[in-house]
Amino acid sequence: MEQKKRKHQSFEYGAAILVIATMLVKVIGAVFKIPLSSLIGTLGFGYFSSAYDLFLPIYSLAMAGLPIAISRMVAENVAKKRFNDVKQTLRISRIAFLVTGAVGFVIMAIATVVFFKITGDGRTLPSILVIAPSILFCCVMSVYRGYYEGMRNMTPTAVSNIIEALGKLILGLGFAWAVIKLRGDLSPETASLAAAGAMLGITVGTALGALYLVIKFKRDNGLVTSEEYADSPEAISGKSTLKLLVTIAIPIALGSLAQNVASLVDVTMVKGLIAEDAEGVRAIYSSLIGSDIVTDADVANFLYGVRGQAFTLFNLVPTITSVMGVSALPVLATSWTNRDMGEVKKNMSSIVKLTSLIALPAGLGLAFLGGPVMNLIYGTQEAVLVGGPMLTVFGVAAVFSGLAMPLTNMLQAIGKQAVPVINIAIGAVIKIVVNFLLVGNPEINILGSAIGTLCCYLYIALANFVCLVRFTKIMPRMLQSFVKPLAAALCCGVAALGVSTLLKGSKLSTILAVLVAAVIYFVVLIALRGIEKEDVLAFPKGEKISKILEKLHIIH
């Protein structure tokens, strides 16, 4: 194998690949979830969302936390040219993560029993049981994704994400449609089984993604030459490697819950709080709740389904920005290992800036256009009247959630993986307290969960940033990395709201508002000189793009 096969991607290059793939995955996800919501109904989507929110934290541990632990170990060993340790890390992690997958399956099964005892919601159980086996496939994927990411090659992760999403789309919708077709109705029982069919598509999609990565790795032969292995020092023992992996992986895996801590809290308490005064809530939404929603659990599931619709849009932002951290971790870990503090500051500033450029306009755009966007995407009364205010709050929360995960990854890259775990735990407590105070109030009900999410991620993002600056003793270039994107994003949001209001909030006006807002955002960003030449050069085909932008006087 020739050495040229292992070309290191820069942070921006790797992030660009992952962002493009993630956006494509989110489009596929929208094509899956939006028709699914119509196909199985708001009640069925409530069952789906409940099971999915239980699954997401465990999925996050396997697909976000565990690969990062491997990525960091591989990146550090490659920087030190200890390629035998790279090989040893892969061997031990395969064994360890198969065990983790089995444990995750057991945890999911136990969570099913606990969930039923807390909520009394038996119709969500089929969906939880069907998705449980996917944990094992996720752990297989996490080994190979982490290995390639540590080698600073984000392409296999991107491709496996797309394969997984396509499997979910085609098979998930197909299975759900088949259930409804066979039963011939959309009763609560049918909606429950249809939601489970959609979950089966997710499970098969993860299996296909894992299969691709196994085949890809065998064809690449590990991206390390026999000469590199021969010149490398002897690897540390398998026992020492496992101990190091566990020491790094556990806090990193817990830290990966940052993106899903709000869902984990909501799925365990929100429906119970609403059901405590279901009659009061039913009276508030009497014009929206259909005659087939008869039990207190059905009322809670109905509102949780609307929350799921709004949360799906909110989650677009942190899902996209989380890939910044995935790409950034091996790059920052390498510069931190080499004690190149100039490179550390450059990488920190780039990560904050690129994250801000995405999270700020996307999050504030959702905040300014909460109701119109819910009307555009879902088009139902409950989506607009209940989901609209929720999305406005979720939009602001998305800014902080979008920043939280890359900041978590930067702390992990410098060896402070336990710090974000503490911040996340405190954020979860804040979320629980706000939920308890607000969701149980019938006048606020489900909106309280969105407010709790905002408070949770506001704390996590700010605490992570303060800790990062304190431990590195480096302050990123905040004017260029955050202040200018914020100014442009605020102009973007105001423009979007103005266009939507002037054109009376129709679906067409929402589309026009989004397009106008995007143009305003880039115009203001260019006027503030928020885009620099070095930013462009780091991306794929950056040199050619920079020359074009220089001719247009967009960059200098």
N, C-alpha and C positions, 0 to 999 in steps of 0.2 A: 504494500500500500504506500502510495506517495504521500509525503508530508503535506503537500498542498491541499489535501482533503480537509485538513483541520485549520480552517481560516477563522480567526477570532472576529466576531462581530462587535462593533462598538455598541455602547449603551443605546444610542439613538437608533442605530441600524436595527439592532435586535428588537428594540421597543416598537419601531415602525412595523416590522414583520408581525409582531404580536398584536399590535393595535389593529392593523388591517384584518388579521385573522379574527380577532375578537369582535370587531364590528360586523364582519361577515357572519360570525356565529350568532351575534345578537339579532341580526336581520333574520337569520334562519329561526332563531328562538321566537322572534315576534310572529313570524309566519306560522310557527307552531302554536304559541300560547293564545294569540288573538282569535284565530278560528276555533281553537279548542274551547275558549270561553263561550263562544256562541254555540258550539256543537253540544257541549255538555251542560250549558246553562250556568248561571251565577252560583246556584247551590252546588252543582257538581264541581265548579271551579274552586269553591270553598273547600271541598274534600281534597281536591288536588293540591291546593295551596297549603293546607294543613300538613299533609304528608311530605310535600316538597320542603317545607320549612323545617321539619324534623330531620330530613335527609341532608339539607344543605350544610349544617355545621359539621357533620361527619364527613361529607364529601369535601368540605374545605380542609379538614385535617389531612385527608389523603391526597388531595389534588393541589393544594396551595402550600400547606405546611411542610409535609414530608419531602416533596421535591426540592424545596428550598434548603432543607438540611443537607441533602445530598449535593445540591448545587454548590453550597458554600464549601463543603469538604473537598469536592473535586476541584473547584476553582483555586483553593489554597494550595492543594497538592500539585496542580499543574504549574502554579506560580513558582513553587519550590523545585519543580522538575522531579517530583517523587511519583513517577507514573505507576510503579508497582503498588503504591498506596491507593492510587486511583482505581486500579483493578480490584484491589482488596475491598475498597469501599463499595464497589458495585456488587461484588459477591456477597458480602455480609448484608447489604441492604435488601437484596433479593429475598434472602431467608427471613430477615426481620420483618419485611413488609408483607410477606405472605401470612405471617403470624398476626400482624396488625390487621390485615384484611379479615381474617377469621374472627378476631376480637371485635372489629367494627360490626361485623354481621351479628354477633351476639348482642352487642350494645343496642343495635337497631331493633332486635327482637325484644329485648328488655324494655326499650323505650316505647315499643308498641303497647306493652302491657300497662306501663306507667301512664301513658297518654290516655288509654281507655279508662283507667281508674280515676284520673283527674277530671276528664271531660265527659265521660260517659258516652262518647261519640263513636259508636260501633261502625258507622258507615265509612269512616276514614281508614279503618284497619286494612281492607284489601289493598289499598294503594301503598300503605307502608310495607306490607309483607312482600308485595311484588317488587318494590324498589330495593329491598334489603340486599339481595345478592350482588348488586352493582358495586357495593363497597369493595368486594374482593377484586373486581376488575379495575377499580380506581387505584388500588394499591399497586397493582402490576404496572399501570400507566405511570404512576408517580415515580417509580424507580428509574425508568428510562427517560422520562421528562427531566428529572433532576440531573441525571448524568449528562444529557445533551446541553442543558442550561449551564451547568458548570463548565462545560467545554466552550461556552459562549456561542452556542449554535441554537437559535430559537426556532428554526424551521420545523424540526420534528414535532415540537410542542404545538406549533400553529396548525400543522396538518392534522395531527390527531384530534385537536379541538374541532376542526371542521368535520372530520369523519364522524365523531361522536354526535355533533349537532345534527348532521344529515340523517343519521340513524334514528335519532329522537323524532325529528320532523316526520319522516316518511312512515316509520313504523308506529310511532305514538299516535298520530292522527288516524292511521289505518286501523289500529286495534280499537281505538275509542269509537270510530265510526261503525266498525263491525259489531261491537256490543250493542249499540243503539239500534242498528238495523235488525239484528237477530231478535231483540226483545220487543221492538216495535213501539216503544213509548219513551218518555223521559221522566219517569217517576223518580223519587229520591233514591230508590234501590238501583234503578238503571243508571242514574247519574253516578252513584258510588262505584259501580262496576266499570263504567266507561272511564272514569278517572283512573281506575286501576289499569285499564288497558293503555292509557296514555303513559302511565308510569312504566309499564312493561317495555314500551319503546325506548325509554331512557336507559333501562337496564341493558337492553341489547346494543344500544349505541355505545355504551361504555365498553362492552365486550369487543366491539369492532375496533374502537380506538386502541385498546390494549393489544389486539392482534397486529395492527399496523406497526406499532412501536417495536414489538418483538422481532418482526420480520425485518424492519429497518435496521435495527442494531446488528443483527446477524450479517446483513449485507455490508455494513460499514466496518465490521470487525473492531468496534470500539474506538475508532479514530486515533489510535496510538500505534506507532510503528514498532517493529521488533527491536530496532536499534534503540529507541527511547526506553523500552523496557530493560534492555541489556545495560544501558548507561545509568539507569536509575538506582538509587540505594534500595536495599532490601526493605520490604514493607513491614510495618509494625504488625504485631500478632493480631489474629482475628478477634481475640477477646478484647484487646485494646481498641481495635477499630469499632467493635460493637459498643463498647462503653462510651467512646467519643461520639458515635452516631446518636446514641440514646440521649447523652448529655445535651447535644445540640438540638436534636429533633423534638424532644418533648416541649421545651418552651417555645420553639419556633412553631410547632404544630398548634399549641394553645394560642400563640400570637396570631395565627391565621384565622382565628375566630373573629377577628376584628370586623371582617366584612359581613359576618352573619350573626353577630351577637344579638342584634335587634330582633331578627327573625326567631332565634332560639327562645328569647324571652317572650315574644308575642305569642308564639304557638303554644306555650305552656300556661299562659295566664289570661290572655285577652278574651278568649271565648268564654272562659269560666266567669270572668267579671261581668261580661255582657249578659250572660244567661241568668245571673243573680237577680237582674231586674228586667227580664226579657219583655214583660208586659209594658213597662214604661218605654222601652226602646221601640217596641212594636207600634205603640201609639204615635211616636214621633215620625216613623217611616211608614205609616199605614197606607199611604198612596203608592208605595214602592213594593211592599212585601206582598207576594201573591198568596192565593188561597191554599197552595200546596205546601207552604211553609207553616207547619202547624205546631211543632214542638219548640221549646226554648232553645234546644241545641240547633234547630234549623234556623232560627232567627240569628243566632250567633254565627253560624256557618255562612249565612247570606251576607252579613256585613263583613265577615272575614274574607269572603270571596271578592268583595269590592276592594278591600284593603290589598288583596293579592294583585288585583289589576293595577292599582296605583303603585304598589311596591315593585312590580315588574318593570315599570318605567323608571322608578328611582334607581333600581339596581343596575340599570344600564351604565350609569356613571362610574360607580366603584368597580364594576366588572372590567371596564375598559382601562381605568387608571391602575388597577391592580397589576396589570401586565408590565407597567413601568417598573414596579418593584422587582418583578421576576427577572427582567432584563438587567436592572441596576445592581442586583445583589452580587453576582459574580464579578462585575466590573469594579464595584466599590470594595469588595472583599480583597481583590487583587491589589489595588492601590493601597488599602489599609495594611495588608500583610507586608508590602514593600516599604511602608512608612513614607510614601510619597504624598506629603500633605497638600502640595499644590494640586495634584491630581485628585485628591480626596475632595477638596473644596470645589474644583471644577465639576466633578461628578455630582456632588450634592446639589449645586446650583442648577445643573442641567435637569436633574430629576425633579426638583421642586418646580422648575419653570415649565417643563413639558407636562407635568401633572396639572399645574394651574391652568395652562392653556386649554386643557380639555375640561377639567372639572368645573371651573368657574362659569364659562358660558353655558355649558350643558345644564348644570344644576340651577343656575339663576333663570335660565330659559324656561325650565319646568316650573319654577316658582312663579314667574310672571304669567305663565299661560296654563296654569293648573287645570281649570275647567275646560277651556277650549281644546287642550290636548286630549283630555279624557273623552270629550265628545268626538274628536277626530278619530281616535283609535277604537273606542268601544261603542260610542253612539247610543248608549242607554241612559234612561233617566237616573238610575242609581249611580252610574259611573260619573255623571256630571254633578249631581247634587250631593252625593256622599264622597265620591272619589276625587272630585275637583279640589275641595279644600284640603283634603289629605295630600294630594300631589303638590300643592303650593308649599306645604310644610316639608314634605319629603324632598322637594327641590333644593331648599336651603340645606337640609341634612345631607343631600348628595354631595355638596361641595366639600363638607368636612369628612364624610365617609370616603370620598374619592382621594382625599389627601392622606387619610389615616393609614391605609395599607402600604403605600410606598414608604412612608415615614417609618412604619413598623419594620419593613424590609431593610431599610438603611441601618436601623439599630441592630438588627440581626447580623448584618454584614460586618459590623465592627465588634462583634462578640458580646453585645448587650441584649441577647435574646430574651432574658427574663424580664427586662424593663417593660416592654409593651404588654406582656402578660398581666402585670400589675395594673397598668393603665386600662386595659380592657376589662379587668375584673371590676375596677371602680366604675367604669362606664356602664357595665351591666347593672350594678347596684343602682346607679342613677336612673337607668331605664326602668328598673323594677319599681322604684319609688314613684316615678312620674306616672307610670301605668296604673299603679294602685290608686293614686290620688285622682286621676283624670278619667280613665276608662270606666271605672265603676260609677261615674256620674252619668246618669242617662242623658243629660243635656249635651254632654261632650262625647260620650261613648267611644266609638272606633277612632275618632280624630285624636284622642288622647295617645293612641299608640304611635302616631306620626310625630307628635310633640315629644314623646319619650325618646324616639329614635333620633331626633334632632339634638336633644340634650346629651344623649349618649355619645354621639360621634363628635359633637363639638368638644367635649372633654377629651376624648381619646386623641383627636388630631392635635389639639393644643398641647396636651401633656407629652405626646411623642415628640413634637417639635422642640419643646423646651429641653427635654432630656437629650435629644440628639445634639443640640448646640452645646449643652453642658459637658457631655462626654467627649465630643470631638474638639471642643474649644474653637469651633469654626462656625461663623455665621454666613449662610448662603447670601448671594446678592439679591436681597429682598425687593429692591426697587424694580429690577429687571425681571426677577423670577416670579413675583407675586403682585406687586402694586399695579404695574402697568396692565397685566392681564385682568386684574380686578376692575380697573377703570373701564377697560374695553368691554368687559362682560356686563357691567351695569348699564352702559349705553346700549348694548345689545338687548338687554331685558326690557328697558324702557321703550325702545323702538318696537319690539315685538308686541308689548301691551298696547301701545298707541295704535298700531296698524289693526290689531284684532278688535279694539274698541271702536275705532272709526268705521270698520266694515261690519259691525254688528255681530261679531263672534261666530260667523258661519264656518263650516268646514273648510271652504275655499279660503276664507280670510285667515284661518289658522295657518294654512300652508304658506300663504303669502307673507304672513307675519314672521314665520320661521326663516323664509328666504331673505327677507329684508333684514332681519336681525343678524343673520350670518354675514351679510355684506357689511352692515354697520360695524360689526365686531372686527372684521379684518381691516376695514378702513381706519378705525380708531387705533387699532394695534399698530398699523403701519405708521400712522401720524405720530404716535408716541415712540416710534422706533423700538417697538417691543420685540421685533424679529431681527436677529443679528446674523451676520454671514456665517459665523462658526456654528450656529444652530443648524443651518441648512446643509453645510458641508458634511456633517456627520451622518446624514440620511442617505439611503440608497440613491445613486445618481446625483448626489448632492452638488458636485462640481458643476455639472451641466445646468442644474436648476438654479444655482447661485448666479451663474453668468446671465441667465435670462432675467432673474429678479433684479440684478444690478442694472441691466439695460432699461428696465422699467422703473428704476429708482425706488424700488421697494425696500432693498437693503443697500448698505453702503460699505 
